[in-house]
Amino acid sequence: MNIAAPSIENAGPFTRACGWHKLLANKIVEVAKKIKKLGQDDPRRIVHSLKVGLALTLVSLFYYIQPLYDRIGENLIWAVMTVVLVFEFSVGATLGKGLNRMLATFSAGALGFGVHYLATLAGEKGEPIVLGFFVAMIAAAVTFVRFFPTMKTRYDYGLLIFILTFSLVSVSSYREDKVLRMAHQRVTTIIVGSFIAIATCICIRPVWIGEELQNLVANNIEKLGNFLQGFSGEYFKISEDGQPLSDKPFLQGYKSLLTSKNTEETMANLARWELWHYRFGFRHPWKQYVKIGTLTQQCACKIDALNNYLNSKIQALDEFGSKIQDPSTKICSESGKALRELASAVKKMNQSTSVNAHIENLKTATANLKFLLDTYHLKDANLQDIIPSAEVALTLMDVVPCIVKIADAVHELASLAHFKTPATRVSP
């Protein structure tokens, strides 16, 4: 006869208390492990959190020091709100929001004061009509401008703050006598908050979104090269290690490229605000990184088809597969070398000297593979056995033009961004 173990609900009060105490302790330990892992994955998150706390402390000094409080006034809460809203993880995002907020607040405050002055000329009865008309028209016009793609990507936050500030100044001016003083204090506090957020973000362990984008694009190119170099050994069974395909990161890394388009576009838009970065400068061709990213995604889609052939569990190569093995392996090898060289060039901002040689070898191997496909006799062959290997060969040939386009795009980036050549590189 089996006796069920007593549950916490059926136990006495003391037992239940001990049970819940153990569950709570386990939960606390689990949360602590997650917090530790989050900080270990990227220690910059801890630094960013401390930077936000420091910026808020600096803004709070305007409250604690009486002369500063007397000079700016009770609108200091806008400075605190600005730090919270503007301070982002990267310098580009913080600069974008900060400059947008400052410019939008200043222009909207000035326009709101001008509308108030015009409304007062209309008399006591006409003032609310004039104010309502301008608020409706300007808010509608700026809202419509937000739909333009260029304005949406770079100035959407500023346009939103413009509508908010203009409406607050214009509407409140109907009941507030000291409109100019109110607008001046609001603009001043927002500028103070934005400046403190930007200065803290740049001066203490800055995270440059431009460098993040550059490394992301370079790593994505390298992932393509790693897959192609590892594909031939896995498909043609050159090395048998018995390890599952899912445990080989070089065969799975390319999958992150399939969904990276929006991330790269967002990072490129934010990187344009980093005008003072010592490596990139004012007119760095950020759009070219997006172009390279698009080409790598197209190549990743074709590579995904090759990965499906690995998962089809082909046990052995037939005669046709053995014939195409050498040129196919050559294509994979030269493709991997070329892509890795391009990734290194993007990351180090140096012009590559050996990529062209790999591209020429790649084209030669492609021509050899095409010749084998064109001259192979199908008379006595089993089409069912040939089709999988033929599809792999055709897919590899289809990948080659993508690699050539990536190489051309990287060369164009090197020209636009004035990458260093090995002859002019200075050793540290």
PARO-422678 format. One line per 8 residues: their letters; for each residue x, y, z of C-alpha. Coordinates in Angstrom, 3 decimals. Layout:
a = X/Y/Z  ... .
END
This chain:
mniaapsi = 0.000/0.000/0.000  1.453/3.317/-1.131  1.080/6.295/1.141  1.171/9.661/-0.690  3.696/12.166/0.547  2.060/15.087/2.371  1.781/18.208/0.236  2.387/21.721/1.470 .
enagpftr = -1.346/22.498/1.372  -2.218/19.510/3.585  0.633/20.037/6.054  0.535/22.019/9.247  1.249/25.778/9.526  4.887/25.301/10.516  5.561/22.837/7.687  3.851/25.133/5.186 .
acgwhkll = 5.937/28.073/6.368  9.155/26.081/5.965  8.061/24.928/2.484  7.272/28.444/1.288  10.535/29.666/2.799  12.493/27.146/0.715  10.546/28.078/-2.443  11.234/31.774/-1.846 .
ankiveva = 14.928/31.116/-1.258  15.162/29.088/-4.466  13.391/31.872/-6.373  15.788/34.491/-5.027  18.785/32.360/-6.006  17.343/31.869/-9.500  16.775/35.605/-9.977  20.288/36.355/-8.681 .
kkikklgq = 21.780/33.939/-11.239  19.842/35.631/-14.055  21.071/39.065/-12.922  24.642/37.792/-12.760  24.420/36.253/-16.229  22.933/39.460/-17.657  25.860/41.458/-16.316  28.456/38.910/-17.421 .
ddprrivh = 27.074/38.727/-20.973  27.696/42.451/-21.430  29.371/44.351/-18.543  28.566/47.617/-20.339  24.989/47.237/-19.110  26.182/47.711/-15.538  28.228/50.758/-16.535  25.242/52.214/-18.392 .
slkvglal = 23.003/51.801/-15.353  25.539/53.604/-13.168  25.863/56.390/-15.746  22.100/56.984/-15.708  22.164/57.191/-11.910  25.056/59.655/-12.041  23.302/61.868/-14.607  20.141/62.014/-12.484 .
tlvslfyy = 22.248/62.894/-9.445  23.888/65.767/-11.320  20.507/67.100/-12.415  19.217/66.850/-8.847  21.947/69.268/-7.718  19.904/72.065/-9.282  17.219/71.261/-6.720  19.569/70.955/-3.769 .
iqplydri = 21.647/74.102/-4.424  19.495/77.149/-3.751  21.215/79.642/-6.148  20.773/77.222/-9.048  17.165/76.611/-8.094  16.450/80.350/-7.897  17.952/80.903/-11.341  15.969/78.221/-13.205 .
genliwav = 12.831/77.818/-11.108  10.245/75.146/-10.502  10.434/73.800/-14.075  13.528/71.809/-13.090  11.394/68.680/-13.166  11.660/68.919/-16.970  15.432/68.462/-16.682  14.942/65.262/-14.680 .
mtvvlvfe = 12.378/63.994/-17.195  14.740/64.851/-20.059  17.591/62.762/-18.607  15.272/59.785/-18.162  13.854/60.073/-21.684  17.054/61.007/-23.537  19.718/58.803/-21.945  20.181/55.703/-24.131 .
fsvgatlg = 22.702/52.860/-24.204  24.738/54.194/-27.147  26.174/57.609/-27.883  24.358/57.838/-31.220  20.943/57.171/-29.691  21.563/59.648/-26.844  22.849/62.336/-29.215  19.928/61.807/-31.567 .
kglnrmla = 17.318/62.126/-28.851  19.136/64.929/-27.028  19.693/67.148/-30.064  16.201/66.435/-31.349  14.697/67.379/-28.002  16.730/70.571/-27.612  16.092/71.822/-31.143  12.409/70.892/-31.065 .
tfsagalg = 11.861/72.527/-27.669  13.640/75.744/-28.654  11.852/76.126/-32.006  8.452/75.120/-30.618  8.826/77.493/-27.660  9.729/80.396/-29.948  6.856/79.595/-32.309  4.442/79.229/-29.398 .
fgvhylat = 5.409/82.643/-28.070  4.947/84.151/-31.545  1.489/82.599/-31.885  0.598/83.955/-28.443  1.642/87.445/-29.540  -0.512/87.238/-32.685  -3.453/85.936/-30.664  -3.300/88.864/-28.262 .
lagekgep = -3.675/91.237/-31.228  -7.050/89.640/-32.004  -8.549/90.825/-28.732  -10.074/88.978/-25.832  -12.739/87.217/-27.910  -10.550/86.422/-30.885  -7.558/85.129/-28.891  -8.880/81.582/-28.218 .
ivlgffva = -9.976/81.292/-31.867  -6.530/82.259/-33.180  -4.790/79.979/-30.676  -7.042/77.037/-31.541  -6.553/77.593/-35.276  -2.739/77.659/-35.070  -2.560/74.700/-32.703  -4.744/72.608/-35.025 .
miaaavtf = -2.946/73.592/-38.239  0.632/73.324/-36.973  -0.012/70.051/-35.118  -1.647/68.580/-38.233  1.175/69.759/-40.514  3.970/68.412/-38.287  2.098/65.127/-37.803  1.865/64.751/-41.585 .
vrffptmk = 5.606/65.444/-41.921  6.256/62.513/-39.574  5.034/60.154/-42.314  7.966/61.012/-44.614  10.439/58.102/-44.387  13.505/60.334/-43.981  11.900/62.372/-41.216  10.546/59.236/-39.579 .
trydygll = 13.918/57.553/-39.280  15.941/60.491/-37.963  13.662/63.208/-36.591  10.495/61.474/-35.436  11.243/61.999/-31.738  12.033/65.669/-32.319  8.807/66.215/-34.267  6.823/64.592/-31.477 .
ifiltfsl = 8.456/66.851/-28.866  7.807/69.855/-31.128  4.071/69.132/-31.164  4.026/68.590/-27.401  5.998/71.744/-26.520  4.176/73.996/-28.967  0.788/72.820/-27.731  1.753/73.276/-24.075 .
vsvssyre = 3.138/76.783/-24.597  0.310/77.924/-26.884  -2.587/76.536/-24.870  -1.203/77.525/-21.461  -0.482/81.064/-22.718  -4.220/81.761/-22.680  -4.258/81.579/-18.869  -0.602/82.321/-18.132 .
dkvlrmah = 0.562/85.943/-18.211  4.321/85.369/-18.136  4.532/83.260/-21.286  8.070/84.298/-22.205  9.400/83.454/-18.740  7.647/80.066/-18.784  8.965/79.191/-22.258  12.465/80.347/-21.338 .
qrvttiiv = 12.568/78.215/-18.184  11.249/75.154/-20.000  13.769/75.482/-22.815  16.615/76.063/-20.349  15.808/73.059/-18.185  15.484/70.747/-21.184  18.800/71.971/-22.583  20.434/71.414/-19.182 .
gsfiaiat = 19.017/67.891/-18.921  20.015/66.998/-22.484  23.530/68.385/-22.052  24.114/66.446/-18.826  22.828/63.217/-20.412  24.992/63.662/-23.529  28.111/64.664/-21.584  27.797/61.713/-19.201 .
cicirpvw = 27.180/59.284/-22.063  30.220/60.467/-24.041  32.735/61.089/-21.254  32.286/57.857/-19.262  32.929/54.580/-21.108  31.028/55.558/-24.285  29.322/52.919/-26.413  29.632/53.993/-30.056 .
igeelqnl = 26.828/52.573/-32.188  29.003/53.095/-35.283  31.563/50.628/-33.966  28.757/48.227/-33.089  27.424/48.411/-36.655  30.881/47.957/-38.156  31.559/44.881/-36.019  28.085/43.479/-36.736 .
vanniekl = 28.539/43.725/-40.513  32.056/42.274/-40.318  30.937/39.392/-38.095  28.028/38.624/-40.434  30.392/38.377/-43.406  32.681/36.126/-41.369  29.754/33.850/-40.459  29.078/33.288/-44.160 .
gnflqgfs = 32.728/32.395/-44.702  32.747/30.011/-41.747  29.705/28.170/-43.072  31.067/27.784/-46.586  34.447/26.562/-45.374  32.779/24.010/-43.135  30.094/22.960/-45.622  32.329/21.037/-48.010 .
geyfkise = 33.815/18.928/-45.237  30.380/18.040/-43.890  28.598/17.411/-47.185  31.356/15.446/-48.891  32.179/13.593/-45.654  35.816/14.674/-45.760  36.076/14.444/-41.981  33.972/12.167/-39.804 .
dgqplsdk = 33.886/13.282/-36.186  30.460/11.936/-35.237  29.402/15.307/-33.829  25.797/16.382/-34.547  25.344/19.293/-36.958  23.418/21.247/-34.323  26.528/21.236/-32.102  28.671/22.945/-34.748 .
pflqgyks = 28.263/26.740/-34.374  29.941/27.534/-37.702  27.061/25.789/-39.495  24.365/27.661/-37.542  25.802/31.170/-37.182  24.526/32.451/-40.523  20.895/32.161/-39.355  21.153/35.397/-37.376 .
lltsknte = 21.667/37.242/-40.685  18.189/36.331/-41.909  16.555/38.749/-39.445  19.227/41.455/-39.064  18.009/43.927/-41.708  15.969/46.173/-39.391  18.722/46.160/-36.772  21.351/47.313/-39.261 .
etmanlar = 19.131/50.079/-40.640  18.362/51.362/-37.139  22.036/51.300/-36.151  23.045/53.135/-39.338  20.507/55.899/-38.653  21.788/56.318/-35.102  25.447/56.200/-36.159  24.932/59.339/-38.281 .
welwhyrf = 24.621/61.354/-35.058  28.096/60.377/-33.887  29.820/63.225/-35.675  32.852/63.382/-33.391  33.960/59.774/-33.454  37.709/59.676/-34.061  37.539/56.748/-36.532  34.587/57.712/-38.711 .
gfrhpwkq = 34.225/61.477/-38.877  31.448/63.655/-40.203  30.579/62.114/-43.584  31.208/58.425/-43.069  29.237/56.324/-45.617  26.866/54.561/-43.222  24.454/53.696/-46.034  27.146/51.473/-47.515 .
yvkigtlt = 27.052/49.273/-44.407  23.322/48.812/-44.935  23.993/47.886/-48.571  26.597/45.308/-47.520  24.169/43.989/-44.917  21.479/43.539/-47.545  23.869/41.593/-49.768  24.937/39.343/-46.895 .
qqcackid = 21.279/38.593/-46.124  20.671/37.619/-49.740  23.708/35.344/-49.600  22.495/33.869/-46.298  19.171/32.954/-47.925  21.006/30.949/-50.593  23.272/29.393/-47.976  20.187/28.325/-46.050 .
alnnylns = 19.319/26.084/-48.990  22.752/24.435/-48.712  22.131/23.832/-45.025  18.960/21.939/-45.914  21.051/19.503/-47.957  23.199/18.827/-44.905  20.085/17.947/-42.952  18.849/15.568/-45.663 .
kiqaldef = 21.236/12.891/-44.304  22.772/11.721/-47.550  24.729/8.621/-46.613  27.206/8.331/-49.475  28.173/10.130/-52.648  27.497/8.560/-56.017  29.794/8.782/-59.029  28.453/12.175/-59.990 .
gskiqdps = 28.982/13.514/-56.467  32.574/12.330/-56.509  33.212/14.145/-59.810  31.955/17.501/-58.529  33.683/17.163/-55.165  36.973/18.856/-56.103  35.576/22.003/-57.786  32.818/22.294/-55.151 .
tkicsesg = 35.355/22.025/-52.344  37.495/24.632/-54.108  34.518/26.992/-54.338  33.767/26.581/-50.633  37.398/27.059/-49.635  38.006/30.159/-51.767  34.636/31.634/-50.766  35.452/31.214/-47.093 .
kalrelas = 38.893/32.772/-47.481  37.540/35.710/-49.475  34.718/36.409/-47.019  37.008/36.204/-44.006  39.433/38.590/-45.662  36.583/41.007/-46.391  35.364/40.768/-42.797  38.833/41.606/-41.518 .
avkkmnqs = 39.067/44.558/-43.920  35.764/46.008/-42.685  36.617/45.515/-39.021  40.146/46.958/-39.234  39.286/49.570/-41.905  42.151/48.357/-44.099  42.033/47.705/-47.818  42.416/44.040/-48.637 .
tsvnahie = 45.142/42.949/-51.052  44.409/39.209/-51.331  40.638/39.219/-51.869  40.939/39.700/-55.622  43.145/36.605/-55.898  40.575/34.523/-54.006  37.791/35.905/-56.209  39.686/34.916/-59.359 .
nlktatan = 40.270/31.402/-57.971  36.597/31.266/-57.103  35.559/32.174/-60.631  37.934/29.551/-62.049  36.518/26.843/-59.797  32.994/27.889/-60.774  33.865/27.615/-64.454  35.297/24.125/-63.877 .
lkflldty = 32.171/23.041/-62.036  29.960/24.418/-64.786  32.024/22.539/-67.378  31.538/19.263/-65.477  27.795/19.824/-65.304  27.601/20.606/-69.015  29.682/17.622/-70.129  28.412/14.930/-67.784 .
hlkdanlq = 26.636/12.116/-69.636  23.213/11.324/-68.252  22.565/8.347/-70.506  23.290/5.577/-68.006  22.889/7.647/-64.855  20.172/7.390/-62.238  18.568/10.830/-62.136  17.162/10.243/-58.666 .
diipsaev = 20.703/9.836/-57.312  22.153/12.730/-59.310  19.568/15.398/-58.511  20.635/16.122/-54.864  24.312/16.570/-55.788  23.385/18.596/-58.872  21.228/20.895/-56.764  24.121/21.461/-54.371 .
altlmdvv = 26.436/22.281/-57.295  23.929/24.701/-58.824  23.331/26.384/-55.450  27.072/26.819/-54.930  27.339/28.405/-58.362  24.454/30.688/-57.421  26.240/31.768/-54.233  29.355/32.920/-56.111 .
pcivkiad = 27.763/36.062/-57.690  26.562/37.093/-54.213  30.100/36.851/-52.871  31.403/38.916/-55.786  28.768/41.590/-55.039  29.769/41.633/-51.380  33.415/42.053/-52.385  32.531/44.928/-54.730 .
avhelasl = 30.454/46.612/-51.999  33.319/46.319/-49.490  35.750/47.758/-52.044  33.336/50.646/-52.581  33.146/51.193/-48.810  36.951/51.180/-48.625  37.069/53.869/-51.305  34.344/56.052/-49.762 .
ahfktpat = 35.664/55.739/-46.201  39.330/56.030/-47.250  40.472/52.754/-45.729  44.200/52.458/-45.164  46.353/50.422/-47.507  48.994/48.031/-46.129  51.749/50.296/-47.470  50.531/53.270/-45.400 .
rvsp = 49.665/51.318/-42.265  51.753/52.377/-39.279  52.837/49.680/-36.849  52.099/50.425/-33.204 .
END
